[in-house]
Amino acid sequence: TVDMGKPITDAMLEIWQADASGRYNAPGFSGWGRTAADFKTGEWFFETVKPGPTPWRDGRLQAPHVSLLIFARGINIHLHTRAYFSDETAANEADPVLRAIEQRNRVPTLIAQRSTRGGQTVYRFDIWLQHDEKETVFFDM
C-alpha cells in the first residue's frame, strides 16, 4: 500500500474471495483472510487459491477477483477495492464491474500482474492511495 510514493507501514488488509470453482464459503475454504503490512516496507501478501468466476447481481459472470479492504491510520473508514488477474484478459474485458468504470485509463490499477517466484505463480498488486496516474480505483460499497 503506497501513499504518494511512500509505503504505508501501518495498514491492515482483509480479503474475501471465492474458491477455485467460484463458490463463496465452500467446504474447507472460508475465502477470508487478514494481514498487516510489513512495518518497514509496507508490503503484504496472502497465500491462497486463484478464485473462479462468480455471478454478478444480474447473473453475468464476474472475472476472477479478490476483494480487498484497507484499514490504516488517517483513513476514517476502510477503503474497498478489487484485484483482478492479468492472465484473465477475456474475463476482465467482460466483467460488469470493470466495464462500469468510466475513467478507462484507471482500469489497469485493478489488475494484479502475474509472475513466477521460486517455481510458484504469484501476482503483484500495488495499492496506491494517492497518485496522479496510479491511484487505485476504490469502490463505494
Beta strands, then each sheet from edge to edge (+ up, - down):
strand 1: 2-3
strand 2: 6-7
strand 3: 12-16
strand 4: 32-36
strand 5: 54-55
strand 6: 61-62
strand 7: 65-71
strand 8: 79-85
strand 9: 111-117
strand 10: 120-124
strand 11: 128-130
sheet 1: 2+ 1- 11-
sheet 2: 4+ 3- 7+ 8- 9- 10+
sheet 3: 5+ 6-
end
